[in-house]
Amino acid sequence: MTDNELLLAIYNDIQSMKDELETVKRDVKHLKKEAIKMQAMDEAILDEAERVHGILDKHKEDKSVHTA
C-alpha cells in the first residue's frame, strides 16, 4: 500500500467517523428534547396528584357528607 493509498484510507475512515458523530449528535439532541418533555409531563402529573389529594383531604375532613 502506497502512502497516498494509506492517507486516502485514513481520510475515508475519518469522514465515516464524522458522519457517525453527526448522527450521534442528532440523536442526543432529540433525546434531550424528549427528556425535557417527559420531565414536564411528570411535573404536570405530580401537580395534578397533589391537587386531587388536597380535594380528597378536604372531603375527608367534611363530616357532613359522611352520613352512614
Contacts in CASP RR format, 6 or more apart in sequence:
PFRMAT RR
TARGET T0000
AUTHOR 0000-0000-0000
METHOD contacts of the structure
MODEL  1
MTDNELLLAIYNDIQSMKDELETVKRDVKHLKKEAIKMQAMDEAILDEAE
RVHGILDKHKEDKSVHTA
1 9 0 8 1.000
59 65 0 8 1.000
END
